[in-house]
């Protein structure tokens, strides 16, 4: 699609994505008084639009999704039909899905900060829990299970919002539609739960497992369940043998390892029983680790990583803001001189909320200066004094007070009885008022001084220290030990310059002057360097030589690594088709050579034929197809024969080589 197209009351501006079932466009809709908003239009693909069964499921998806109204679930606006095209209009989210974030991290050879991964997981888990607990108008649970929690279905906006999308896939799978034939599930097998693959009862815990896979991959920056083909991937998921993410990313703390591994438990009974439990544990992890990330922090990271994409989005939005619908439904391109609409990345108000939105987003009113309270109190007494005139020019009524009629005398200067001098009591009143004013002035000044002291007193500072390695530390601020593990956080500190020192056995001490700012959290990241006097150099000789080696969670390149002497460190050696080596080492000072030979993993053979037949492995009968045969020695060839009445037997020899799984598929020929 190279140009905007009219689509009913919408304009389709550009195609965002296309999948096996539908395509999604960025669109724009218009209302009265120039109101406009961006939307996402999901439209059934043409080759499925004639499939009545699929259209019914698409409609069911919209009916279900429109009932979900949560901050972390993309809001459905309407279900519509334009000519022969059924579509769903949703809120438009300017940002990236987690699959794009994953590929960006891989290309840039970096990892997403651990606390932001936990924040995303917390947001998605909250959205899932809301959907799982959703009840219908009759008060009964709807029993919603997403069934397709995957990186493609979690969006992160440039504003730091996290949104879960596409609940409709659950309906498609639940009703038995042959989604794989339509290409719907391609690439999604690695995010299924074991019970879904085994066609067992599926509930909310299946979504917990899928979210665990997504978070593991974001932390490790590699796929968790990825086989040579979809059949092998399904088998890997079914077994659900998972290493802790810290074996791939040493920045992952043990507590987060525990959370992810519990979410990925093969047995649903061992998992979190609800998404709310997972959300609570992630929130608790962030709090106890000294992190308090918000959407603002996630937005800053997104804008830093995707600044060029964000600028491109802004420029396109400026162009799109000049596009409108004409009176006959045609697309009208405005000129660049017309006033441009500032796009809203995540959400725009509808007509009913336009006034409220305008009030909420308008600049604050100008604050009128507050007059001096003493001047305000004294104003009536000092207001517009009459100009002085000579006594000879004054009328009789302005003569001495005692000579004026009673009705013309000021109310605060009433004479007392028949005293000869009316001014004497007036002087007493003025003296009393003077004392009263003096007391009032002193009181107001004292109150003002106390208020100024309260407002302007210097608030305390806070410190957050993050260290790699993170354990067995001594973290000092001045003469006080503030922590023995990372991260270490201390509140209520006196602002100003302080000396921060971090020490650990086997590493050079780290020392630096830091400035603590009043009312702010100062974050210090420390990476300790190994002490050369206490270092071991390890040389690994491994068979096969291309095995992947990690020492202490760090990848070993060229078979050589350095480690602190006398400190226990974890060693992992892996290669596809071989049993991994997982051990703990305590290196000695100096240079060492370590030799390891990996043993081949048992092979698994899958045999499937049309029509079904009897499978022989050598001369041993192993069942009827489809059949799975485990525990085979991958170092030798295996002769396979399949026989079926009235058909020629199928024979072939299987060699595993470096593979762990081999699949045989054959069509038997009639005799």
C-alpha positions in Angstrom: 0.0 0.0 0.0 1.8 3.1 -1.2 -0.9 5.8 -0.8 -3.7 6.4 1.7 -7.0 4.7 0.9 -10.5 5.5 2.0 -12.1 2.7 4.1 -15.6 3.7 5.2 -15.3 6.5 7.8 -11.6 5.7 8.1 -8.5 6.4 6.0 -5.9 3.6 5.8 -2.6 5.4 6.0 -0.1 2.5 5.9 0.1 -1.2 6.6 1.7 -2.0 9.9 1.9 -5.7 9.8 0.5 -8.8 8.1 0.0 -12.3 9.6 -1.5 -15.6 8.7 -5.1 -14.4 9.3 -5.3 -10.6 9.1 -3.4 -7.5 8.2 -3.2 -4.4 10.4 -3.2 -0.8 9.1 -2.6 2.5 10.8 -5.7 4.5 10.2 -7.4 7.8 10.9 -11.0 8.6 11.7 -12.8 11.9 11.9 -15.6 13.5 13.9 -17.3 16.9 14.2 -15.5 20.2 14.6 -12.2 18.8 13.1 -11.9 16.0 15.7 -9.6 13.2 14.5 -7.8 10.3 16.0 -5.4 7.6 15.0 -6.6 4.0 15.1 -5.3 0.5 14.2 -7.5 -1.3 11.7 -7.3 -5.1 11.7 -8.8 -6.6 8.5 -9.3 -10.2 7.5 -7.0 -11.3 4.7 -8.8 -11.6 1.3 -8.3 -15.4 1.0 -10.0 -15.9 4.3 -12.8 -13.4 3.9 -14.9 -16.0 2.0 -14.5 -18.5 4.8 -17.8 -18.1 6.8 -16.5 -20.2 9.7 -13.4 -18.0 10.0 -15.4 -14.8 9.7 -17.6 -16.0 12.6 -14.5 -16.6 14.7 -13.2 -13.1 13.8 -16.5 -11.6 15.0 -16.3 -13.7 18.2 -12.9 -12.3 18.8 -14.2 -8.7 18.6 -17.1 -9.5 20.9 -14.8 -10.9 23.5 -12.1 -8.3 23.2 -14.5 -5.3 23.4 -15.4 -6.4 26.9 -11.8 -6.0 28.1 -11.0 -2.6 29.4 -7.6 -2.5 31.1 -4.6 -0.3 31.1 -2.3 -3.1 29.8 -4.7 -4.5 27.1 -5.1 -2.7 23.8 -8.7 -1.3 23.7 -11.0 -2.4 20.9 -13.1 0.5 19.6 -15.6 -1.2 17.2 -16.3 -4.2 15.0 -17.3 -3.1 11.5 -17.9 -4.2 8.0 -16.9 -2.2 4.9 -18.3 -3.9 1.7 -17.1 -7.5 2.1 -14.3 -6.7 4.6 -14.9 -7.4 8.3 -12.5 -5.3 10.5 -11.8 -4.4 14.1 -10.8 -0.9 15.0 -8.4 -0.6 18.0 -6.4 2.0 19.7 -3.2 2.9 17.8 0.0 2.3 19.7 3.1 4.0 18.4 6.0 1.8 19.5 7.5 -1.7 19.0 6.5 -5.2 19.8 8.8 -7.4 22.0 9.9 -9.3 18.9 11.3 -6.1 17.4 13.0 -5.3 20.8 14.5 -8.8 20.9 15.9 -8.5 17.3 17.2 -5.0 18.1 19.1 -6.3 21.2 20.6 -9.1 19.1 21.7 -6.8 16.3 23.2 -4.2 18.7 24.8 -6.9 20.9 23.3 -5.6 24.1 20.8 -6.6 26.6 17.7 -4.9 27.9 18.1 -3.7 31.6 16.9 -6.4 33.9 14.5 -4.1 35.8 12.8 -3.0 32.6 12.2 -6.7 31.6 10.7 -7.2 35.1 8.5 -4.1 34.6 7.2 -5.4 31.3 6.5 -8.8 32.8 4.6 -7.2 35.7 2.5 -5.1 33.3 1.6 -8.1 31.0 0.8 -10.3 34.0 -1.6 -7.7 35.4 -3.4 -7.5 32.0 -3.6 -11.3 31.8 -5.0 -11.6 35.4 -7.7 -9.0 34.5 -8.7 -11.0 31.4 -8.6 -14.4 33.3 -10.9 -13.0 36.0 -13.3 -11.2 33.7 -17.0 -11.9 34.2 -19.9 -11.5 31.8 -23.0 -9.4 32.4 -24.5 -12.4 34.1 -21.7 -12.4 36.7 -20.3 -15.7 35.5 -16.6 -16.0 34.6 -15.9 -15.8 30.9 -13.0 -18.3 31.2 -10.8 -16.3 28.9 -7.3 -17.8 28.2 -5.1 -15.9 25.7 -3.3 -19.0 24.5 -1.0 -16.8 22.3 1.2 -14.8 24.7 4.2 -14.2 22.5 6.6 -11.4 21.6 4.5 -10.3 18.7 1.5 -9.8 20.9 3.1 -7.5 23.5 3.5 -3.9 22.4 5.7 -1.2 24.2 4.9 2.4 23.2 7.4 5.2 22.9 5.5 6.6 25.9 6.4 3.6 28.0 3.0 1.9 28.0 2.8 -1.9 27.8 -0.2 -3.4 25.9 -1.2 -7.0 25.3 -3.0 -7.6 22.0 -4.8 -10.4 20.0 -7.0 -12.3 22.4 -8.8 -13.6 19.4 -6.3 -16.4 18.6 -7.5 -18.1 21.7 -11.0 -18.5 20.1 -9.5 -19.7 16.8 -7.5 -22.5 18.6 -10.3 -23.3 21.0 -12.8 -23.9 18.2 -10.4 -26.2 16.3 -9.7 -24.1 13.3 -6.8 -25.5 11.3 -4.6 -22.5 12.1 -1.4 -24.1 11.1 -2.6 -24.6 7.6 -3.3 -20.9 7.3 0.1 -20.1 8.6 -1.3 -18.6 11.8 0.9 -20.4 14.3 4.1 -20.3 12.3 6.9 -19.2 14.7 4.6 -19.5 17.7 5.2 -23.1 18.7 8.0 -22.1 21.0 5.6 -20.1 23.2 3.0 -22.8 23.8 2.7 -24.5 27.1 3.3 -28.3 27.5 -0.3 -29.0 28.3 -1.5 -27.2 25.2 0.8 -29.3 23.0 -0.3 -32.5 24.7 -4.0 -31.5 24.2 -4.6 -31.5 28.0 -6.9 -29.1 29.8 -5.7 -25.5 29.4 -6.3 -22.8 31.9 -4.8 -19.5 32.9 -1.5 -21.2 33.9 -0.8 -21.8 30.2 -0.5 -18.1 29.7 1.8 -17.9 32.8 4.1 -20.4 31.1 4.1 -18.5 27.8 4.9 -15.2 29.5 7.8 -17.0 31.3 9.2 -17.9 27.9 8.9 -14.3 26.7 10.7 -12.9 29.7 13.4 -15.7 29.7 14.2 -14.7 26.0 14.3 -11.0 26.8 16.8 -11.6 29.6 19.0 -14.1 27.8 18.7 -12.5 24.3 18.3 -16.0 22.8 15.5 -18.4 22.0 14.5 -20.8 24.7 12.7 -23.5 22.6 14.0 -23.5 19.0 14.4 -26.7 17.1 15.4 -27.5 13.6 11.8 -27.8 12.6 8.4 -27.2 14.2 8.1 -30.8 15.2 11.3 -30.7 17.2 10.3 -27.4 18.8 7.1 -28.9 20.0 9.1 -31.7 21.6 11.4 -29.3 23.3 8.4 -27.4 24.8 6.9 -30.7 25.9 10.0 -31.6 27.9 10.4 -28.0 29.2 14.0 -28.5 30.4 15.0 -24.9 31.2 18.2 -23.4 32.6 18.1 -20.3 34.7 18.4 -17.1 32.6 21.4 -16.1 34.7 23.4 -18.8 32.9 23.1 -16.6 29.8 23.0 -13.2 31.4 25.0 -12.7 34.6 23.1 -9.5 35.4 20.0 -11.6 36.3 19.8 -11.8 40.1 19.0 -15.2 41.8 15.5 -14.0 42.9 14.5 -13.2 39.3 15.9 -16.6 38.3 13.6 -18.2 40.8 10.6 -16.2 39.5 11.2 -17.1 35.8 11.9 -20.8 36.5 8.7 -21.1 38.6 6.7 -19.6 35.7 8.3 -22.2 33.4 7.6 -25.2 35.5 6.5 -28.1 33.3 3.8 -29.2 35.7 1.1 -26.6 36.0 0.7 -27.4 39.7 4.3 -26.2 40.3 3.8 -22.9 38.4 2.2 -19.7 39.6 -1.5 -20.6 39.9 -2.5 -17.1 38.7 -1.0 -14.3 36.7 -1.6 -12.1 39.7 0.9 -14.2 41.8 3.5 -13.7 39.1 2.8 -9.9 38.9 3.1 -9.7 42.7 6.4 -11.5 42.8 7.8 -9.3 40.0 6.7 -6.2 41.9 8.3 -7.5 45.1 11.5 -8.3 43.3 11.8 -4.8 41.9 11.1 -3.3 45.3 13.6 -5.5 47.2 16.3 -4.9 44.6 16.0 -1.2 45.0 14.3 -0.6 41.7 11.2 1.5 41.2 10.9 1.8 37.4 7.9 3.6 35.9 6.5 4.1 32.4 8.7 7.2 32.3 11.9 5.1 32.7 10.7 2.6 30.0 9.8 5.5 27.7 13.3 7.0 28.1 14.9 3.7 27.2 12.6 3.2 24.2 13.3 6.7 22.9 17.0 6.2 23.4 17.1 2.9 21.6 14.7 3.8 18.7 15.3 7.5 18.3 15.4 7.3 14.5 12.2 5.3 14.4 10.5 7.8 16.7 11.6 10.7 14.5 10.3 8.8 11.4 7.0 8.2 13.2 6.8 12.0 14.0 7.4 13.0 10.4 4.9 10.5 9.1 2.3 11.8 11.6 2.9 15.3 10.4 2.2 14.1 6.8 -0.9 12.1 7.9 -2.3 15.1 9.8 -2.8 16.8 6.5 -4.9 14.0 5.1 -8.7 14.1 5.5 -11.9 12.7 4.0 -13.8 14.8 1.5 -17.6 15.2 1.5 -17.9 12.3 -1.0 -15.6 10.0 1.0 -12.5 10.7 -1.1 -9.0 11.2 0.3 -8.0 14.8 0.4 -4.4 15.8 0.8 -3.9 19.2 2.6 -1.1 21.6 2.0 1.9 21.9 4.3 0.8 25.5 5.3 -2.3 24.1 7.0 -2.2 23.8 10.8 -0.9 20.4 11.6 -2.3 18.1 14.3 0.1 17.0 16.9 -0.3 13.1 17.0 -0.9 11.3 20.2 1.3 8.2 20.4 -0.9 6.0 22.5 -4.4 7.4 22.9 -6.7 10.2 21.8 -10.0 11.3 23.4 -13.3 10.7 21.9 -15.9 13.4 21.3 -17.5 12.9 24.7 -14.2 13.5 26.6 -12.8 16.2 24.4 -13.6 19.1 26.9 -12.2 17.1 29.8 -9.1 16.2 27.9 -8.6 19.9 26.8 -8.8 21.0 30.5 -6.4 18.2 31.6 -3.8 19.1 29.0 -4.1 22.9 28.9 -1.3 24.9 30.4 -1.9 26.1 34.0 -3.6 29.4 34.5 -1.4 32.4 35.4 -1.1 32.7 39.1 -2.1 36.1 40.4 0.4 37.6 42.8 -0.7 37.3 46.4 -0.6 40.8 48.1 1.0 41.4 51.4 -1.4 40.1 54.1 -0.7 43.0 56.4 -1.4 45.4 53.6 -4.6 43.6 52.8 -5.8 43.8 56.4 -4.9 47.4 56.7 -6.4 48.4 53.4 -9.8 49.7 54.7 -8.1 52.0 57.1 -5.7 53.4 54.5 -8.1 53.5 51.6 -8.0 56.7 49.5 -7.3 59.3 52.2 -8.9 62.7 51.5 -6.6 65.6 50.7 -5.9 68.0 53.5 -7.5 71.4 53.2 -7.1 74.5 55.4 -9.4 74.6 58.4 -11.0 77.8 57.2 -12.1 76.1 54.0 -13.7 73.1 55.7 -17.5 73.0 56.0 -19.1 72.9 59.5 -19.5 69.2 59.4 -15.7 68.7 59.1 -14.9 70.7 62.2 -13.8 69.3 65.6 -15.4 65.9 66.4 -17.3 67.3 69.4 -18.9 69.9 67.2 -20.2 67.4 64.5 -23.7 65.9 64.6 -23.6 62.3 66.0 -24.6 60.8 62.7 -21.6 62.2 60.9 -19.0 61.0 63.4 -16.8 57.9 62.4 -18.0 54.7 64.0 -14.6 54.1 65.5 -14.4 57.5 67.2 -17.6 57.5 69.4 -17.3 59.8 72.4 -17.8 58.4 75.8 -20.4 60.3 78.0 -20.0 64.1 78.4 -16.3 64.2 78.8 -15.0 67.6 77.8 -12.5 66.2 75.3 -13.7 63.7 72.8 -10.1 63.0 71.6 -9.0 61.4 74.9 -10.8 58.1 74.5 -9.9 58.1 70.7 -6.2 58.1 71.7 -6.8 55.1 74.0 -8.4 53.2 71.2 -5.6 53.9 68.8 -3.0 52.8 71.4 -5.0 49.5 71.9 -5.2 49.0 68.1 -1.5 49.8 67.7 -0.7 47.0 70.2 -3.0 44.7 68.5 -1.4 45.4 65.1 2.0 44.9 66.6 1.0 41.5 68.0 -0.6 40.6 64.7 2.5 41.6 62.7 4.8 39.5 65.0 2.5 36.5 64.8 2.3 36.7 61.0 6.1 37.1 60.7 6.7 34.1 62.9 4.2 32.0 60.9 5.8 33.1 57.7 9.3 32.3 59.0 8.2 28.8 60.1 6.5 28.3 56.7 9.6 29.4 54.8 11.8 27.1 56.9 9.5 24.2 56.2 9.4 24.9 52.5 13.0 25.6 52.0 14.7 23.3 54.4 17.0 20.9 52.6 15.5 17.5 52.0 17.6 14.4 52.5 19.4 12.5 49.7 19.2 8.9 48.6 21.9 6.5 47.2 21.6 3.4 45.1 24.8 1.4 44.4 24.9 -1.4 41.8 28.0 -3.6 41.7 29.2 -6.3 39.4 29.9 -8.9 40.8 27.0 -8.5 43.1 27.8 -10.7 46.2 30.4 -10.9 49.0 30.8 -7.1 49.0 31.7 -4.4 51.5 30.1 -1.1 50.5 31.1 1.9 52.6 29.9 5.4 52.5 32.3 7.4 54.5 32.9 5.3 57.7 29.6 3.5 57.5 29.0 0.1 55.9 25.7 0.4 53.9 25.6 -3.0 52.2 27.2 -6.3 51.5 25.4 -7.2 48.3 24.2 -5.4 45.2 22.1 -3.4 44.8 22.5 -1.5 48.0 20.2 1.4 48.8 20.3 4.0 51.6 17.8 6.7 52.3 17.9 9.9 54.5 21.5 10.8 53.7 22.9 14.3 54.3 23.4 16.0 50.9 26.9 16.9 49.9 30.2 15.2 48.8 30.9 11.8 50.2 33.4 9.0 49.7 32.1 5.7 48.4 34.2 2.6 48.6 33.5 -1.0 47.4 35.7 -4.0 48.2 35.6 -7.7 47.5 38.2 -10.5 48.0 40.1 -11.2 44.8 39.3 -7.8 43.2 40.9 -4.4 43.2 39.1 -2.0 45.6 37.0 0.7 44.1 36.9 4.2 45.6 35.4 7.5 44.4 34.1 10.8 45.6 30.4 11.2 44.9 28.0 14.1 45.2 24.6 13.4 46.9 21.9 15.8 45.8 19.1 16.9 48.1 15.8 15.3 47.3 17.2 13.0 44.6 18.4 9.4 44.2 22.1 9.2 43.2 22.7 6.0 41.3 26.3 4.6 41.1 27.2 1.6 38.9 30.5 -0.1 39.8 32.3 -2.9 37.9 35.1 -4.4 40.0 38.3 -5.4 38.3 40.1 -8.7 39.1 43.2 -8.3 41.2 46.2 -9.4 39.1 47.8 -10.8 42.2 44.9 -13.1 42.8 44.0 -14.3 39.2 43.7 -17.6 37.5 44.0 -18.1 33.7 42.0 -21.1 32.5 42.6 -22.8 29.1 39.7 -25.1 28.0 40.3 -28.1 25.6 36.8 -29.4 24.8 35.6 -32.1 22.4 33.8 -31.2 20.2 35.9 -28.1 19.8 33.0 -25.8 18.8 31.1 -26.3 22.0 29.7 -23.2 23.8 31.4 -22.4 27.1 30.3 -20.0 29.8 32.2 -19.4 33.0 30.5 -17.5 35.8 27.7 -16.6 33.3 30.2 -15.0 30.9 30.9 -16.5 27.4 34.4 -17.9 27.0 36.0 -16.9 23.7 38.9 -18.8 22.0 38.9 -21.4 24.8 40.6 -19.1 27.4 39.2 -17.1 30.4 40.3 -15.4 33.5 38.7 -15.9 36.9 39.5 -14.9 40.6 41.6 -17.6 42.3 40.1 -19.4 45.2 36.5 -18.2 44.4 33.9 -20.8 43.2 32.5 -20.1 39.8 29.9 -21.9 37.6 31.0 -23.7 34.4 28.6 -24.7 31.6 29.7 -26.4 28.3 26.9 -27.1 25.8 26.5 -28.2 22.2 23.5 -29.4 20.3 23.3 -33.2 20.2 25.5 -33.6 23.3 24.9 -33.9 27.0 25.8 -30.5 28.7 28.5 -30.3 31.3 27.5 -28.2 34.4 30.0 -27.9 37.2 31.5 -25.6 39.8 35.1 -24.7 39.7 37.5 -23.2 42.3 40.4 -22.0 40.1 43.9 -21.9 41.5 46.3 -19.0 41.1 48.3 -19.1 37.8 47.6 -20.9 34.6 45.5 -24.1 34.3 44.5 -26.3 31.4 41.1 -28.1 31.7 39.9 -30.9 29.4 36.3 -32.0 28.8 34.7 -34.4 26.4 31.0 -34.1 25.9 29.0 -37.3 25.6 26.4 -37.6 22.8 22.8 -37.1 23.9 20.4 -40.0 23.2 18.6 -39.5 19.9 14.8 -39.4 19.3 13.3 -40.7 16.1 9.8 -39.7 14.9 8.2 -41.8 12.1 5.0 -40.8 10.4 3.5 -42.4 7.2 0.4 -42.2 5.0 -1.3 -44.6 5.4 -0.2 -45.7 8.9 2.1 -48.8 9.0 4.2 -50.9 11.3 7.6 -49.6 12.1 10.7 -51.9 12.4 14.0 -50.6 13.8 16.5 -53.2 12.5 14.5 -56.4 13.1 12.7 -55.0 16.2 9.1 -54.0 15.9 8.5 -50.6 17.5 4.8 -49.9 17.0 2.5 -48.2 14.4 2.9 -44.8 12.9 2.9 -42.1 14.1 5.5 -43.4 16.5 8.2 -41.8 18.6 11.4 -43.8 19.6 13.6 -42.5 22.3 17.0 -43.4 23.7 18.8 -44.1 20.4 22.6 -44.0 20.2 23.2 -41.1 17.9 26.7 -42.3 17.0 25.5 -45.1 14.7 23.1 -45.5 11.8 19.6 -46.9 12.3 17.8 -48.9 9.6 14.1 -48.1 9.5 11.4 -50.1 7.7 7.6 -49.4 7.6 5.2 -52.0 6.3 1.4 -51.7 5.6 -0.9 -54.3 3.9 -1.3 -53.7 0.1 1.7 -51.2 0.0 5.3 -51.4 -0.8 7.5 -51.2 2.4 9.4 -48.0 3.0 13.0 -48.4 4.0 15.7 -45.9 4.8 18.7 -45.6 7.1 18.7 -42.8 9.7 21.9 -41.0 10.8 21.7 -38.5 13.7 25.2 -36.9 13.2 25.0 -33.7 15.3 21.2 -33.7 15.5 19.2 -34.8 18.6 15.9 -35.4 16.8 15.3 -36.9 13.4 11.9 -37.2 11.6 11.0 -39.7 8.9 7.9 -38.8 6.8 6.9 -41.1 3.9 3.9 -41.9 1.7 3.6 -45.6 1.1 3.1 -46.7 -2.5 0.5 -49.3 -3.4 1.8 -52.6 -4.7 
